[in-house]
């Protein structure tokens, strides 16, 4: 005796429509199509998740680079401002002293160069007050004719005028020192401006 009479028969409820049973090949095709649809949807979800993750990483990297750039520029600005006392002593004491020490040597070197181009021509050096002895002591004995060294009270330290024959040259180390000091001042001014704008 079977229990079939206890179970509902679904095949009998087709409402007169023909029941279409799938053979094994058609069933396999439906399974493959369902698998491919599911695989494709999963692949699209994975690509979308990857793009979102990549976008988040790109944004985080951009913010990190901005922070590093800001920190670097701020550090460089602060370092420049911390060097201000050194720049001031460099332009007000060290460089002028170095120029003063080398002034006489520089004048004589330039005079000798000019004398090579105009051999035997009269030479004249015009220097600031108090500089003639230092310059005269450095003039080579072999230089002929011997140059005339004249002090001019209107010249500032670091300035001189040289003449050999018709050739003339002016030396102005004080202008050079002033240009260097202005460059340092401009650099420090820009650093202070940058720091105050942050």
Secondary structure, DSSP 8 states (H G I E B T S, - for coil): --SGGGS--STT-STT-------HHHHHHHHHHHHHHHHHHHHHHHHHHHHHHHHHHHHHHHHHHHHHHHHHHHHHHHHHHHTHHHHHHIIIIIHHHHHHHHHHHHHHHHHHHHHHHSTT--EEEEE-TT-HHHHHHHS-TT-SS--EEEE-TTS-TTEEEEEETTEEEEEEHHHHHHHHHHHHHHHHHHHHHHHHT-
